Amino acid sequence: MADGDGVRSVHRALDLLERFDDEHPSWTLAALTTASGLPKTTVLRLVTTLEQRGLVAAIGPGKYAIGPGFLRWSRLSSATMEIPPAVRAAMGRLAADTGETANLYIRVGRTRVCLAQALGTLSIRHSIAVGSSMPLWSGAASKVLLTDPPVLSVDPSVIEEIALEAPRPPGFAKRLRGAAADAAARGFAISHGERELGASGVAAPIRRPDGRVVAAIAIGGPTTRFSDDRLPAYINAVRRCAATINTTNWSGFSAT
């Protein structure tokens, strides 16, 4: 097998694994083939290899879920990706100041993953499970993560690839690039109902001293509370939290 074929197979296998998420904890071979767009024989070969390594497990005839092989890596990840107490404290203050749930996200490939959360104090709140993976084509946190300099300049094709995955009309890549550029210029981003109708968010970047965006701190809640009269205070609170986290010298986990 040529090096190029080997790398392509690795990417295809990882793409299949990324399709397992909270909304799709299991897949049939037929559904996975349709969703991936790969030939059935290729999907079968990749799934068989992943099963042999314990990364997927058969849970029924032709049906698969994430396998026990990930448990070891999960323990290692939990140990090495511990969020510093100072960062958690800043998130707690943000949630208390705004009443909205605060989330910390990093970019992982073409997705954003929630690393940590501080629940809001209001009885009606919007929250997601820590560890959840979401697409980068929607949400305030996504726009902020896409402001990382290499994404905007060195590797602009990333936005094009992300836009292709969005259920949006042709030309969405231009809009997404414009939203990222706007977030970079303003130092924050706002979203209303982009991923989920009735949910809004405000996010700001967490940066390393060299300017790399390593994470996004965001608050989210019902759109009715993210009104024009409340947004300025929300924006200030999120940016203040980002500035506080930056002073901790936390270097994040996503940028190299």
Buried (B, 14 or more C-beta within 10 A) or exposed (E): EEEEEEEEBEEBBEBBBEEBEEEEEBBEBEBBBEBBEBEEEBBBBBBEEBBEEBBBBEEEEEBBBBBEBBEEEEEEEEEEEEBEEBBBBBBBBBBEBBBBBBBBBBBBBBBBBBBBBBBBEBEEBBBBEEBBBBBBBBBBBBBBBBBBBEBBEEEEEBBEBBBEEBEBEEEBBEBBBEBBBBBBEBBBBBBEEBBBEEBBBBBBBBBBEEEBBBBBBBBBBBBEBBEEEBBEEBBBBBBBBBBBBBEBEBBBBBBE
